[in-house]
Amino acid sequence: MDKIKEWMHNNGTTFGKMVSLLILVFGILCIVGSIRNWDWLYKPDASYHNKWTIGQVSRYLGRTTARVIGFVGGLLLVLAGAAWSYAAFFKK
């Protein structure tokens, strides 16, 4: 764990680029998942848990509402990831 922390500290720009691209890709996957209606992502949770997930949204508010929330959340992640990627790759 210390090696990972040391690497992140020594390679901050590379780590920032990796994280920004991960956020961008995750946003794209959320958008595609909401359009394609991926069951593994939007299937209602079978039981109540203490965490608030998209499966809980599907269970209580309906699958269509969960897909809309996933799409909007994906758009926000794409915008944030694109802005962070631009800053990480092109700003000095």
Secondary structure, DSSP 8 states (H G I E B T S, - for coil): -HHHHHHHHHTHHHHHHHHHHHHHHHHHHHHHHHHHT-HHHH---SS--SS--HHHHHHHH-HHHHHHHHHHHHHHHHHHHHHHHHHHHH--
